[in-house]
């Protein structure tokens, strides 16, 4: 069992733009595997990042989690016209699959 503090440490790595992208992706995939509200919250915070590729993967991973708690996050991303089309497209595909 992973503690809240461990989830927070992983989440901090994900949202830290000073971390190498490889470490941030590793954090994302770890959070995806852990699941739960804490993981969803950290993943949702990363949608403000500058990396379009990272944000695309955030949406993809939220869909892979198959957790209904992720749906509002994905809907928000889909409706956010400031998000890149590739990111919004992935959020839409995930929502259609749910």
N, CA, C and O atoms as a GROMACS GRO file, in nm:
protein
  392
    1UNK      N    1   0.084  -0.119   0.000
    1UNK     CA    2   0.000   0.000   0.000
    1UNK      C    3   0.088   0.125   0.000
    1UNK      O    4   0.185   0.133   0.075
    2UNK      N    5   0.053   0.219  -0.083
    2UNK     CA    6   0.128   0.343  -0.095
    2UNK      C    7   0.064   0.448  -0.006
    2UNK      O    8  -0.059   0.460   0.000
    3UNK      N    9   0.146   0.524   0.063
    3UNK     CA   10   0.094   0.628   0.153
    3UNK      C   11   0.059   0.754   0.075
    3UNK      O   12   0.101   0.772  -0.039
    4UNK      N   13  -0.018   0.841   0.139
    4UNK     CA   14  -0.052   0.970   0.080
    4UNK      C   15   0.073   1.052   0.052
    4UNK      O   16   0.082   1.122  -0.050
    5UNK      N   17   0.170   1.042   0.142
    5UNK     CA   18   0.295   1.116   0.125
    5UNK      C   19   0.371   1.068   0.002
    5UNK      O   20   0.433   1.147  -0.069
    6UNK      N   21   0.368   0.938  -0.023
    6UNK     CA   22   0.435   0.883  -0.142
    6UNK      C   23   0.364   0.928  -0.270
    6UNK      O   24   0.430   0.962  -0.369
    7UNK      N   25   0.232   0.928  -0.268
    7UNK     CA   26   0.156   0.976  -0.384
    7UNK      C   27   0.188   1.123  -0.407
    7UNK      O   28   0.203   1.166  -0.521
    8UNK      N   29   0.197   1.201  -0.299
    8UNK     CA   30   0.230   1.343  -0.312
    8UNK      C   31   0.369   1.362  -0.372
    8UNK      O   32   0.388   1.448  -0.458
    9UNK      N   33   0.466   1.284  -0.328
    9UNK     CA   34   0.602   1.296  -0.382
    9UNK      C   35   0.604   1.264  -0.532
    9UNK      O   36   0.672   1.332  -0.610
   10UNK      N   37   0.530   1.162  -0.571
   10UNK     CA   38   0.522   1.126  -0.712
   10UNK      C   39   0.452   1.237  -0.790
   10UNK      O   40   0.495   1.275  -0.899
   11UNK      N   41   0.344   1.288  -0.733
   11UNK     CA   42   0.270   1.398  -0.796
   11UNK      C   43   0.355   1.523  -0.812
   11UNK      O   44   0.348   1.592  -0.914
   12UNK      N   45   0.436   1.553  -0.711
   12UNK     CA   46   0.524   1.670  -0.719
   12UNK      C   47   0.622   1.657  -0.835
   12UNK      O   48   0.652   1.755  -0.903
   13UNK      N   49   0.671   1.536  -0.857
   13UNK     CA   50   0.761   1.514  -0.971
   13UNK      C   51   0.687   1.539  -1.102
   13UNK      O   52   0.742   1.600  -1.193
   14UNK      N   53   0.564   1.492  -1.111
   14UNK     CA   54   0.485   1.509  -1.233
   14UNK      C   55   0.465   1.657  -1.267
   14UNK      O   56   0.480   1.695  -1.383
   15UNK      N   57   0.433   1.738  -1.170
   15UNK     CA   58   0.399   1.878  -1.198
   15UNK      C   59   0.519   1.973  -1.197
   15UNK      O   60   0.503   2.093  -1.221
   16UNK      N   61   0.637   1.922  -1.171
   16UNK     CA   62   0.757   2.006  -1.164
   16UNK      C   63   0.822   2.021  -1.302
   16UNK      O   64   0.883   1.927  -1.351
   17UNK      N   65   0.810   2.139  -1.364
   17UNK     CA   66   0.867   2.157  -1.497
   17UNK      C   67   1.020   2.153  -1.499
   17UNK      O   68   1.080   2.144  -1.607
   18UNK      N   69   1.083   2.159  -1.383
   18UNK     CA   70   1.229   2.151  -1.377
   18UNK      C   71   1.279   2.006  -1.386
   18UNK      O   72   1.397   1.983  -1.411
   19UNK      N   73   1.189   1.911  -1.366
   19UNK     CA   74   1.226   1.770  -1.376
   19UNK      C   75   1.239   1.731  -1.523
   19UNK      O   76   1.168   1.785  -1.608
   20UNK      N   77   1.328   1.637  -1.554
   20UNK     CA   78   1.336   1.589  -1.693
   20UNK      C   79   1.203   1.525  -1.734
   20UNK      O   80   1.134   1.464  -1.651
   21UNK      N   81   1.168   1.540  -1.859
   21UNK     CA   82   1.041   1.485  -1.908
   21UNK      C   83   1.030   1.335  -1.882
   21UNK      O   84   0.921   1.285  -1.855
   22UNK      N   85   1.141   1.264  -1.891
   22UNK     CA   86   1.140   1.120  -1.865
   22UNK      C   87   1.094   1.090  -1.722
   22UNK      O   88   1.016   0.997  -1.701
   23UNK      N   89   1.142   1.166  -1.625
   23UNK     CA   90   1.102   1.146  -1.486
   23UNK      C   91   0.954   1.181  -1.467
   23UNK      O   92   0.884   1.116  -1.389
   24UNK      N   93   0.909   1.282  -1.536
   24UNK     CA   94   0.769   1.322  -1.525
   24UNK      C   95   0.676   1.217  -1.584
   24UNK      O   96   0.570   1.190  -1.530
   25UNK      N   97   0.717   1.159  -1.698
   25UNK     CA   98   0.638   1.051  -1.756
   25UNK      C   99   0.637   0.929  -1.664
   25UNK      O  100   0.533   0.864  -1.649
   26UNK      N  101   0.749   0.898  -1.603
   26UNK     CA  102   0.754   0.785  -1.510
   26UNK      C  103   0.657   0.811  -1.393
   26UNK      O  104   0.587   0.720  -1.349
   27UNK      N  105   0.654   0.935  -1.344
   27UNK     CA  106   0.562   0.970  -1.236
   27UNK      C  107   0.417   0.954  -1.282
   27UNK      O  108   0.333   0.902  -1.209
   28UNK      N  109   0.388   0.999  -1.404
   28UNK     CA  110   0.252   0.986  -1.459
   28UNK      C  111   0.210   0.840  -1.465
   28UNK      O  112   0.100   0.805  -1.422
   29UNK      N  113   0.296   0.756  -1.519
   29UNK     CA  114   0.260   0.615  -1.534
   29UNK      C  115   0.249   0.546  -1.398
   29UNK      O  116   0.170   0.452  -1.382
   30UNK      N  117   0.326   0.591  -1.302
   30UNK     CA  118   0.315   0.536  -1.166
   30UNK      C  119   0.181   0.574  -1.106
   30UNK      O  120   0.113   0.491  -1.047
   31UNK      N  121   0.142   0.701  -1.120
   31UNK     CA  122   0.013   0.746  -1.068
   31UNK      C  123  -0.102   0.672  -1.137
   31UNK      O  124  -0.199   0.634  -1.072
   32UNK      N  125  -0.090   0.652  -1.267
   32UNK     CA  126  -0.193   0.576  -1.340
   32UNK      C  127  -0.209   0.437  -1.280
   32UNK      O  128  -0.321   0.390  -1.260
   33UNK      N  129  -0.098   0.373  -1.251
   33UNK     CA  130  -0.102   0.239  -1.194
   33UNK      C  131  -0.158   0.235  -1.053
   33UNK      O  132  -0.224   0.139  -1.014
   34UNK      N  133  -0.131   0.340  -0.976
   34UNK     CA  134  -0.181   0.346  -0.838
   34UNK      C  135  -0.331   0.372  -0.836
   34UNK      O  136  -0.404   0.311  -0.758
   35UNK      N  137  -0.376   0.462  -0.922
   35UNK     CA  138  -0.518   0.496  -0.927
   35UNK      C  139  -0.566   0.568  -0.803
   35UNK      O  140  -0.488   0.600  -0.714
   36UNK      N  141  -0.695   0.592  -0.799
   36UNK     CA  142  -0.757   0.656  -0.684
   36UNK      C  143  -0.766   0.807  -0.696
   36UNK      O  144  -0.707   0.867  -0.787
   37UNK      N  145  -0.839   0.868  -0.605
   37UNK     CA  146  -0.863   1.012  -0.611
   37UNK      C  147  -0.736   1.096  -0.603
   37UNK      O  148  -0.725   1.198  -0.671
   38UNK      N  149  -0.640   1.055  -0.523
   38UNK     CA  150  -0.516   1.131  -0.511
   38UNK      C  151  -0.439   1.134  -0.642
   38UNK      O  152  -0.388   1.239  -0.682
   39UNK      N  153  -0.432   1.020  -0.708
   39UNK     CA  154  -0.362   1.012  -0.837
   39UNK      C  155  -0.433   1.097  -0.941
   39UNK      O  156  -0.368   1.168  -1.019
   40UNK      N  157  -0.565   1.090  -0.944
   40UNK     CA  158  -0.642   1.170  -1.040
   40UNK      C  159  -0.620   1.319  -1.015
   40UNK      O  160  -0.606   1.396  -1.110
   41UNK      N  161  -0.618   1.358  -0.890
   41UNK     CA  162  -0.597   1.500  -0.856
   41UNK      C  163  -0.462   1.549  -0.905
   41UNK      O  164  -0.452   1.658  -0.963
   42UNK      N  165  -0.357   1.471  -0.882
   42UNK     CA  166  -0.223   1.513  -0.928
   42UNK      C  167  -0.216   1.518  -1.079
   42UNK      O  168  -0.158   1.611  -1.135
   43UNK      N  169  -0.272   1.420  -1.146
   43UNK     CA  170  -0.271   1.419  -1.292
   43UNK      C  171  -0.346   1.541  -1.345
   43UNK      O  172  -0.300   1.605  -1.440
   44UNK      N  173  -0.458   1.574  -1.285
   44UNK     CA  174  -0.537   1.688  -1.332
   44UNK      C  175  -0.461   1.819  -1.316
   44UNK      O  176  -0.478   1.911  -1.397
   45UNK      N  177  -0.379   1.829  -1.213
   45UNK     CA  178  -0.301   1.952  -1.192
   45UNK      C  179  -0.199   1.975  -1.302
   45UNK      O  180  -0.159   2.089  -1.327
   46UNK      N  181  -0.156   1.870  -1.368
   46UNK     CA  182  -0.050   1.882  -1.468
   46UNK      C  183  -0.101   1.934  -1.603
   46UNK      O  184  -0.020   1.959  -1.692
   47UNK      N  185  -0.232   1.951  -1.620
   47UNK     CA  186  -0.284   2.000  -1.747
   47UNK      C  187  -0.249   2.146  -1.773
   47UNK      O  188  -0.276   2.197  -1.882
   48UNK      N  189  -0.190   2.214  -1.677
   48UNK     CA  190  -0.146   2.353  -1.699
   48UNK      C  191  -0.004   2.359  -1.755
   48UNK      O  192   0.049   2.468  -1.777
   49UNK      N  193   0.057   2.244  -1.777
   49UNK     CA  194   0.195   2.238  -1.825
   49UNK      C  195   0.207   2.289  -1.969
   49UNK      O  196   0.108   2.295  -2.042
   50UNK      N  197   0.329   2.325  -2.008
   50UNK     CA  198   0.354   2.372  -2.144
   50UNK      C  199   0.370   2.259  -2.246
   50UNK      O  200   0.355   2.281  -2.366
   51UNK      N  201   0.400   2.139  -2.199
   51UNK     CA  202   0.427   2.028  -2.290
   51UNK      C  203   0.296   1.967  -2.343
   51UNK      O  204   0.218   1.909  -2.267
   52UNK      N  205   0.275   1.982  -2.472
   52UNK     CA  206   0.155   1.926  -2.535
   52UNK      C  207   0.160   1.773  -2.528
   52UNK      O  208   0.058   1.708  -2.505
   53UNK      N  209   0.277   1.717  -2.548
   53UNK     CA  210   0.292   1.572  -2.542
   53UNK      C  211   0.256   1.519  -2.404
   53UNK      O  212   0.185   1.418  -2.392
   54UNK      N  213   0.303   1.586  -2.300
   54UNK     CA  214   0.270   1.543  -2.163
   54UNK      C  215   0.119   1.551  -2.141
   54UNK      O  216   0.060   1.458  -2.086
   55UNK      N  217   0.058   1.661  -2.182
   55UNK     CA  218  -0.087   1.677  -2.159
   55UNK      C  219  -0.168   1.573  -2.237
   55UNK      O  220  -0.270   1.524  -2.188
   56UNK      N  221  -0.123   1.539  -2.357
   56UNK     CA  222  -0.190   1.433  -2.432
   56UNK      C  223  -0.184   1.303  -2.353
   56UNK      O  224  -0.285   1.232  -2.342
   57UNK      N  225  -0.068   1.271  -2.299
   57UNK     CA  226  -0.053   1.148  -2.221
   57UNK      C  227  -0.131   1.153  -2.090
   57UNK      O  228  -0.177   1.050  -2.042
   58UNK      N  229  -0.146   1.272  -2.032
   58UNK     CA  230  -0.228   1.285  -1.911
   58UNK      C  231  -0.371   1.240  -1.941
   58UNK      O  232  -0.429   1.161  -1.866
   59UNK      N  233  -0.427   1.290  -2.051
   59UNK     CA  234  -0.563   1.252  -2.089
   59UNK      C  235  -0.572   1.102  -2.117
   59UNK      O  236  -0.666   1.035  -2.074
   60UNK      N  237  -0.474   1.052  -2.189
   60UNK     CA  238  -0.472   0.909  -2.221
   60UNK      C  239  -0.468   0.824  -2.094
   60UNK      O  240  -0.541   0.726  -2.082
   61UNK      N  241  -0.382   0.861  -2.001
   61UNK     CA  242  -0.369   0.784  -1.877
   61UNK      C  243  -0.495   0.792  -1.792
   61UNK      O  244  -0.535   0.693  -1.731
   62UNK      N  245  -0.557   0.909  -1.787
   62UNK     CA  246  -0.683   0.919  -1.713
   62UNK      C  247  -0.786   0.822  -1.772
   62UNK      O  248  -0.861   0.759  -1.697
   63UNK      N  249  -0.790   0.811  -1.902
   63UNK     CA  250  -0.882   0.716  -1.966
   63UNK      C  251  -0.847   0.573  -1.933
   63UNK      O  252  -0.936   0.492  -1.908
   64UNK      N  253  -0.719   0.541  -1.932
   64UNK     CA  254  -0.677   0.404  -1.901
   64UNK      C  255  -0.712   0.365  -1.757
   64UNK      O  256  -0.728   0.247  -1.727
   65UNK      N  257  -0.723   0.464  -1.670
   65UNK     CA  258  -0.754   0.434  -1.530
   65UNK      C  259  -0.896   0.380  -1.515
   65UNK      O  260  -0.926   0.311  -1.417
   66UNK      N  261  -0.983   0.409  -1.610
   66UNK     CA  262  -1.122   0.364  -1.608
   66UNK      C  263  -1.190   0.394  -1.474
   66UNK      O  264  -1.258   0.309  -1.416
   67UNK      N  265  -1.170   0.516  -1.429
   67UNK     CA  266  -1.228   0.562  -1.302
   67UNK      C  267  -1.322   0.677  -1.334
   67UNK      O  268  -1.282   0.779  -1.390
   68UNK      N  269  -1.447   0.661  -1.297
   68UNK     CA  270  -1.547   0.764  -1.327
   68UNK      C  271  -1.513   0.899  -1.264
   68UNK      O  272  -1.561   1.002  -1.311
   69UNK      N  273  -1.431   0.899  -1.160
   69UNK     CA  274  -1.392   1.026  -1.098
   69UNK      C  275  -1.306   1.110  -1.191
   69UNK      O  276  -1.291   1.230  -1.169
   70UNK      N  277  -1.250   1.050  -1.295
   70UNK     CA  278  -1.168   1.123  -1.391
   70UNK      C  279  -1.252   1.193  -1.497
   70UNK      O  280  -1.202   1.282  -1.566
   71UNK      N  281  -1.377   1.156  -1.512
   71UNK     CA  282  -1.461   1.211  -1.619
   71UNK      C  283  -1.474   1.363  -1.610
   71UNK      O  284  -1.457   1.430  -1.712
   72UNK      N  285  -1.503   1.422  -1.493
   72UNK     CA  286  -1.513   1.568  -1.488
   72UNK      C  287  -1.383   1.639  -1.530
   72UNK      O  288  -1.388   1.745  -1.592
   73UNK      N  289  -1.271   1.581  -1.497
   73UNK     CA  290  -1.142   1.639  -1.537
   73UNK      C  291  -1.131   1.637  -1.689
   73UNK      O  292  -1.093   1.737  -1.750
   74UNK      N  293  -1.165   1.526  -1.749
   74UNK     CA  294  -1.156   1.513  -1.894
   74UNK      C  295  -1.255   1.605  -1.966
   74UNK      O  296  -1.223   1.661  -2.070
   75UNK      N  297  -1.374   1.620  -1.910
   75UNK     CA  298  -1.473   1.711  -1.969
   75UNK      C  299  -1.421   1.855  -1.962
   75UNK      O  300  -1.435   1.931  -2.058
   76UNK      N  301  -1.360   1.892  -1.850
   76UNK     CA  302  -1.303   2.026  -1.837
   76UNK      C  303  -1.195   2.050  -1.942
   76UNK      O  304  -1.188   2.157  -2.003
   77UNK      N  305  -1.110   1.951  -1.963
   77UNK     CA  306  -1.004   1.962  -2.064
   77UNK      C  307  -1.066   1.975  -2.203
   77UNK      O  308  -1.022   2.058  -2.284
   78UNK      N  309  -1.166   1.896  -2.230
   78UNK     CA  310  -1.233   1.900  -2.360
   78UNK      C  311  -1.294   2.037  -2.387
   78UNK      O  312  -1.288   2.086  -2.500
   79UNK      N  313  -1.352   2.097  -2.285
   79UNK     CA  314  -1.420   2.226  -2.302
   79UNK      C  315  -1.325   2.346  -2.295
   79UNK      O  316  -1.365   2.458  -2.327
   80UNK      N  317  -1.202   2.324  -2.256
   80UNK     CA  318  -1.104   2.433  -2.241
   80UNK      C  319  -1.044   2.466  -2.378
   80UNK      O  320  -0.958   2.394  -2.428
   81UNK      N  321  -1.090   2.575  -2.437
   81UNK     CA  322  -1.044   2.612  -2.571
   81UNK      C  323  -0.898   2.660  -2.572
   81UNK      O  324  -0.841   2.680  -2.679
   82UNK      N  325  -0.839   2.677  -2.456
   82UNK     CA  326  -0.698   2.713  -2.449
   82UNK      C  327  -0.608   2.589  -2.459
   82UNK      O  328  -0.487   2.601  -2.482
   83UNK      N  329  -0.666   2.472  -2.441
   83UNK     CA  330  -0.588   2.348  -2.457
   83UNK      C  331  -0.567   2.323  -2.606
   83UNK      O  332  -0.650   2.359  -2.690
   84UNK      N  333  -0.457   2.262  -2.638
   84UNK     CA  334  -0.424   2.231  -2.776
   84UNK      C  335  -0.522   2.128  -2.832
   84UNK      O  336  -0.572   2.044  -2.758
   85UNK      N  337  -0.551   2.136  -2.964
   85UNK     CA  338  -0.646   2.042  -3.024
   85UNK      C  339  -0.611   1.895  -2.998
   85UNK      O  340  -0.701   1.814  -2.976
   86UNK      N  341  -0.483   1.861  -3.001
   86UNK     CA  342  -0.442   1.722  -2.978
   86UNK      C  343  -0.482   1.675  -2.838
   86UNK      O  344  -0.522   1.560  -2.819
   87UNK      N  345  -0.471   1.764  -2.740
   87UNK     CA  346  -0.506   1.730  -2.602
   87UNK      C  347  -0.657   1.717  -2.589
   87UNK      O  348  -0.706   1.621  -2.529
   88UNK      N  349  -0.731   1.811  -2.645
   88UNK     CA  350  -0.877   1.806  -2.639
   88UNK      C  351  -0.930   1.684  -2.713
   88UNK      O  352  -1.027   1.622  -2.669
   89UNK      N  353  -0.868   1.650  -2.824
   89UNK     CA  354  -0.908   1.532  -2.901
   89UNK      C  355  -0.893   1.406  -2.817
   89UNK      O  356  -0.983   1.322  -2.816
   90UNK      N  357  -0.782   1.392  -2.747
   90UNK     CA  358  -0.761   1.274  -2.663
   90UNK      C  359  -0.864   1.269  -2.551
   90UNK      O  360  -0.915   1.162  -2.519
   91UNK      N  361  -0.894   1.384  -2.491
   91UNK     CA  362  -0.996   1.388  -2.385
   91UNK      C  363  -1.132   1.348  -2.440
   91UNK      O  364  -1.208   1.279  -2.371
   92UNK      N  365  -1.163   1.389  -2.562
   92UNK     CA  366  -1.291   1.352  -2.624
   92UNK      C  367  -1.297   1.203  -2.650
   92UNK      O  368  -1.399   1.139  -2.623
   93UNK      N  369  -1.190   1.146  -2.703
   93UNK     CA  370  -1.188   1.002  -2.731
   93UNK      C  371  -1.208   0.921  -2.604
   93UNK      O  372  -1.281   0.822  -2.603
   94UNK      N  373  -1.143   0.963  -2.499
   94UNK     CA  374  -1.154   0.891  -2.372
   94UNK      C  375  -1.297   0.899  -2.321
   94UNK      O  376  -1.352   0.800  -2.274
   95UNK      N  377  -1.359   1.017  -2.331
   95UNK     CA  378  -1.496   1.033  -2.284
   95UNK      C  379  -1.593   0.948  -2.365
   95UNK      O  380  -1.689   0.894  -2.309
   96UNK      N  381  -1.570   0.936  -2.495
   96UNK     CA  382  -1.658   0.853  -2.578
   96UNK      C  383  -1.648   0.707  -2.537
   96UNK      O  384  -1.746   0.634  -2.542
   97UNK      N  385  -1.530   0.665  -2.496
   97UNK     CA  386  -1.510   0.525  -2.458
   97UNK      C  387  -1.572   0.494  -2.322
   97UNK      O  388  -1.604   0.379  -2.294
   98UNK      N  389  -1.589   0.595  -2.240
   98UNK     CA  390  -1.643   0.573  -2.106
   98UNK      C  391  -1.791   0.555  -2.118
   98UNK      O  392  -1.860   0.535  -2.017
   0.00000   0.00000   0.00000
